[in-house]
Amino acid sequence: MAYVVTDACKKDFVCVAECSTAAIAPAQADAALGTVSQVFINPDECIDCGNCASVCECNAIFPEGDLPADKAHFADQNRAYFN
């Protein structure tokens, strides 16, 4: 199970810095940054460590299985960003 970023994301990049597998994108220097309203977690690279969620001050990151019902579609959005 991967973690998922939702629309509460403020793009402060604290989670990006904490991710030990570099599964969160885009990075601050990435040209794609201006085209998205949040960062995304690659479910194929996420190792389910929870480091990202533990530092997220806006509570935008959830384990996929714990996503609130109204945020469930963000699992597909995170996945789609990397496809």
C-alpha positions in Angstrom: 0.0 0.0 0.0 1.3 3.5 -0.9 0.7 6.8 0.6 -1.4 9.3 -1.3 -1.2 13.2 -1.5 -4.6 15.0 -1.5 -5.7 18.5 -2.4 -4.7 19.9 1.0 -1.1 19.9 -0.3 0.6 23.3 0.0 3.7 22.3 -2.1 6.1 23.1 0.8 8.3 20.2 -0.3 9.0 19.0 3.3 7.7 15.6 2.3 9.9 15.5 -0.8 12.9 16.0 1.4 11.9 13.3 3.8 11.1 10.6 1.2 13.9 8.1 1.3 13.0 6.6 -2.2 12.5 9.9 -4.1 8.9 8.7 -4.8 7.4 12.2 -4.5 7.3 14.5 -7.5 7.6 17.1 -8.8 10.7 18.5 -7.0 11.1 22.2 -6.5 13.5 22.5 -9.4 11.3 20.5 -11.8 9.8 22.3 -14.7 6.5 20.5 -14.2 6.0 22.2 -10.9 4.1 25.1 -12.4 1.6 22.9 -14.1 0.3 21.1 -11.0 -1.4 22.2 -7.8 0.2 19.6 -5.5 2.9 17.0 -5.4 2.3 13.3 -6.0 3.5 10.0 -4.7 4.5 7.2 -7.1 2.8 4.1 -5.8 5.4 1.9 -7.4 8.3 3.5 -5.6 6.6 4.3 -2.2 7.8 1.8 0.5 5.0 2.7 2.9 7.4 4.1 5.5 5.2 7.1 6.5 8.0 9.6 6.7 6.2 12.0 4.3 2.9 11.9 6.3 4.7 12.4 9.6 6.2 15.8 8.4 3.2 17.0 6.4 1.9 20.0 8.4 -1.3 20.4 6.3 -2.3 16.7 6.8 -2.5 16.1 3.0 -1.0 12.7 3.0 -2.8 9.4 3.9 -2.1 5.7 3.5 -4.2 4.6 0.5 -6.3 2.4 2.7 -7.1 5.3 5.1 -8.2 7.9 2.5 -11.4 9.6 3.5 -14.2 8.6 1.0 -14.3 12.1 -0.5 -10.6 11.9 -1.2 -10.4 8.4 -2.6 -10.0 9.7 -6.2 -6.6 11.1 -5.3 -5.1 7.6 -5.3 -5.9 7.5 -9.0 -4.6 11.0 -9.6 -1.3 10.2 -7.8 -0.9 7.1 -9.9 -1.8 8.9 -13.2 0.8 11.5 -12.7 3.5 8.9 -13.1 1.9 7.1 -16.1 
